[in-house]
Amino acid sequence: MAKIKLEYIWLDGYYPTQNMRSKTKVEEHEDFKGTIEELGLWSFDGSSTKQASGGASDCILKPVAIYPDPTRRNGYLVMTEVMNADGTPHESNARATIEDDDNDFWFGFEQEYFIMNTSTDLPLGFPRGGYPAPQGMYYCSVGGKNTHGRDLVEEHADLCIDAGLNFEGINQEVASGQWEYQLFAKGAKKAGDEIWISRYLLDRLTEGKGMYIEYHPKPLGNTDWNGSGMHANFSNTILRTCGSKEKYAEICEAFRPLVKEHIEVYGEHNEQRLTGDHETASINEFSWGVSDRGASIRIPIIAVEKGYKGWLEDRRPSSNGDPYKIAARIIKTVKPIK
């Protein structure tokens, strides 16, 4: 018999930006295979996470995805949904609202973030009380003058790969101390699970290093520095196979009357980032175009070259957005189109 460590991870009840919470369950197994079917429900004190009252504080954790924990011996990362005591989804459970049981929707998220220095509350590369050289030389840079935080980023990439996430790449972004990684999954729920697990690994990695991760879409305020987004690349069978410019236009136009509904779930403080500058569309407008990084929705040139067979990129979601909510809203808009 071996003892295994199961890190149950869930999202709390803070609104509009939820936080990750986790706790470890140690179990004894004779031959653990690392499957969901081997895991049981667990509970937590919802009154401490804004998910229940003190008089009826128990909330249920339902395991939905499991990954090896590369930092622990006999360890596993368990993504869970929060359920009410009667077994129904808790109101904070956005994963349960995704209508993609057949995994027809594929998502690729581009997660941007800043690595912050805990002693200055500034991004790496920023001097105390001032600014580094203007943005321009940091994007995809190499060398100690312009590249800050690579050791952490490389270690995070290795952890994600070792955990079995479909991790697709990393690059330094436009501002100093700003980075991005990409994840792809066939199935909206799986894509959301992997973003949350990857964020968990990234946040945990900063502990004891004098750093923290900032997901705020505009942490430097109204300055001439790019904000952080989480561009949502998505497709379904129609987008992957239709071969129709008109159908792509129809799907893009379906988003136009629903700008408010999408922005509401695309992340807190996003109005500070979506100004029309710094490779963003204005939050007050909607546009789409081929290879246009200043549009709300971009049609990738690769999809066009393949005869309108591929995917679309919604560039509006912010770096602190919930991938479950983002995917659920995109599916709700696109799924009715046949």
N, C-alpha and C positions, 0 to 999 in steps of 0.2 A: 504494500500500500504506500502511496506517495501523497504528500500534502501539496496541494496546488493553491496558488493565490489568484483569486478572481477579482479584478477591479471593476466594480459595477459603476458605470458612468451614466449620469442623467442630466437633464436640463432643468433648471429651477423655475420658479414662478415670477421672477422679476420681469417687468414689462416697461418698454418694448424690447429691451435687449436681455435675453436670458444668459445665465452663467452656467458653466459646467460645474457639477459636483460629482464626487466619487468617494467610494469607501471600499475597503478590501474584505472579501469573504474568504476564509481559509477552509478548504474542504479536503477530505481524504478520499482518494480514488485509487482503485486497483489498476485500471488501465484507461485513463482519461484520453478521449479522442479529440477533444477540443471542439465539440459540436454544441449547438444551441439545445438540442434535445436532452443533453446531459445536465442542463442548468435548471435551477428552480427559481421561483419567484422570491423576492426579498422585499423588505419594507424599510422605510426611513421616516424621520420626523418632519413631516411637511410643514409644521408650524414654524420651523427654522428656515424654510426656503420660500416662504410666501405661497405655499401650495395647500395649506390646511390650517384649521384653527386648533388651538391648544386642547380643546375638548374632544376633538376627533382628529388626531394628528397623523394617524398612519396613512401613508401613501404606498402604493405597490410599485415595485420595479420589475418590469417584464423584459427579460433578455430578448434582443432581436438580432444581434450580430456579435460575433466573437472573433478575436484576433490574438495571435501570440504576442506577449509583451516582451520585446527584445531586451528590456532592462532588468528583468527579474528571472530568477531561476524558478521554473515551474509556474510561470506567471501568464495570465491572459487578460486582455482588455475586453470588457463586455459592455457594448452599447445597449442601453435599455430605453423603453418607453415608460412614462409615468402613467399609472392607472389609478382610478378610484378604488376604494375598498370593495365596491360591487363588481369590479372587473371591467368597467367602461373606461374609455380614454379620459384622462384628466384634461381640463380645459387648456392647460399649458402644453399639451402633447400635439405638436404640429405634424409629427411624422404620421400620425393616424389619419390625417386629412388628405394624404396623397392618394390620388386615384390612378394608380399605375400597377395594378396587381399582375398584369401580364408582362411587365418590364419592357413595354414598347418604347418608352421614352429613355433616351440615353443622355447623360449629362456630363459635361466636362467643366469643372469650376477652376478659375484662376484666382487663387487666394493671395492677395497682396497684404502686407503688414509692415510695420516699423519695429525694429529692435531698439528698445529704449534703455538708456543708462539710468539705473535706479538712484544714483547720487545726484543727477542733474535733471531728471525727467525730460531729457532731450534725446533725439535719435543718435545712434552711434555716428561719430564723425562731426557732431555739432559741438563747438567750444562753448563753455559756460559764458553766458551773457552776450552771445553773438551768433554769427552764422558762418558756415563754411563757404567755399566757392559756390557760385550759382549752379543750379542743376544743368545738366548737359553732359558732363563727363562721368556721371555715376552709372548710367544705364549700361548693363552688361559689361561693366568695367573689370579690369584686372590690375592688381598692384595696390600697395599699402596707402598710396595717396588718395585714391578714390573708392576703394573697396573696404567696407567695414562690416564685420560680422560673419565672414565666410565660414569660420570654424563651426559656429553654431548651426548655420544653414546646412553645411555638409553632414554634420552629425544628425540633424533632424531628417535629412533625406535618407540616410542609412537606416535610421530607426523605422521610418515609414515603410521602406522596402522590406526590411526584415520582419515587420508586422504583417506583411502580405497585402498592403494597400496597393492599389493600381496607380502608383506614383509616376508621373510622366515627365517632370522636369523642374528646374529651378533657374532663376536669374535675378541679378540685382536689378532693382527698378530705378526710376528716374531721379528720386531724391536720395540723399545720403542716408544710409542706414535702412533703406526701404528694400524689401525683397518680395519675391513671388514664387509660389510653387503651383503645380498643376496636378489635378487628379481627374480621372475619368472612370465612369462606371456605366454598365448597361443595367438600367433600372434606377428610378429616381430615389427610392428609399436607400438603396445601396450607396448611391452617390452622396447622399446626405450623411449616412453613417460614416463614410470614409473621411469626409471633411471634418466632422466632429472628432473622430479618433485622431486625425492628423493634428488638429488644433490642440487636443489634449496632450499629445506627445511633445508638441512645440512649447506649450506653456510649462509643462513639467520640466522640460530641459533647461529652462532658464533659472530654476530654483538654485540658489546658492552661487549664482554666477554674477550677481550685480547687474542683472538685466531683467527686463520684462517685455512682453509682446503687446504692442498697441494696435488694436483693430479699429480704432476710431477712424472714420473715413477722411477726416481732415484734422489730424492732431496738431498741426502747426498753424491752425486758424487761417485767417484771411491773409495769406502770404503767397508769394509767387513760387510755391512748391506744390507739386502734384499731390493729390490725395490718394487714398487707397480704395480700390474696388474689389469685387469678386465677380468678374465677368462670368456669365452663365452661358456656356455653349450647349445647345440642346438640339435634339432631332427626334423624330419618330419615323415610322415606316414611310409616311408620305414624303417627308423632307429628304429621306435617304434614297428614295426611288422614283419620285414623280417625274423628274426631267422636264419640269414646266416652270418657266419664268413667271407665268401668270399665277400659278399656285403659290409660289414663294411670295409674290406681291400680296395675294389674298391673306396669307398667314401673317405677314408683317402688318397689314392694315387692320387685322383683327385686334391688335394691341392698341390702336389709336384711341378708341373711345373708352379704354380701360386704364388710362394712365394713372388715375388716382388710386385705383384698386391695387395696381402693381407697386407703386411707390410706397404705399402704406406698409408693405411687407418686405421691402427691399433694404431695410436697415435704418437705424436711428441716425439722425444728424446728416442724412444724405444730401439735404438741401445745401449744406456747406461745400459739398464736393461737386454736385451737378450744377455748375454755373454757366456752362457753355465754353469755359476755358479749360486748359490743361487736359485736352483730349476727352472732354465730356460734352454731352448734350445738356441743354438747360433742363432743369427739373420741370419747368413750366411749358415745355414744348415736346413734341414727339416727331421723330424723323427716322428714316431707315435708308440705307443705301449700300451699294456694292463697295466693299473695301474702305468704308468710311468710318474712321475711328472717332469722329466727332458726332456720329449719329447715335440715336437711342438703341437701334438694332442694326447690326452690321451683317451683311451677306458676305461671307468669306469668298475671296477670289477663287479659292480652290473649288468651292461648290459650283461656281459659275463655269469654270473651265471643265468641270466634269458634266456639264449639261444640266445644271440645277439639280444636282444630286449630292446631298451632304447635310449641312446643318446651318443654324443661325446662332448669332451671338448677341445676347442682351447685355449691353454694356452698363446698364444702370445699377444693378445690385451693388451695395457697398460692402466693404471688407468685413464689417461686423454683422452682416445679414445672416439669417438662419437659412441654410440650404434647404431644409424641409419646407419652410414657408415659401421660399422662392420657387422651388420646383412645383409645389402644389398649385401656385397661382399661374405659372406658365402652362402647366398641363390643363388647368381649367379653361384657359383662353384658347389653346391650340387644339385640344382633343375633339371639340365639336366639328372641326373642319374636315370634310371628307374629300 
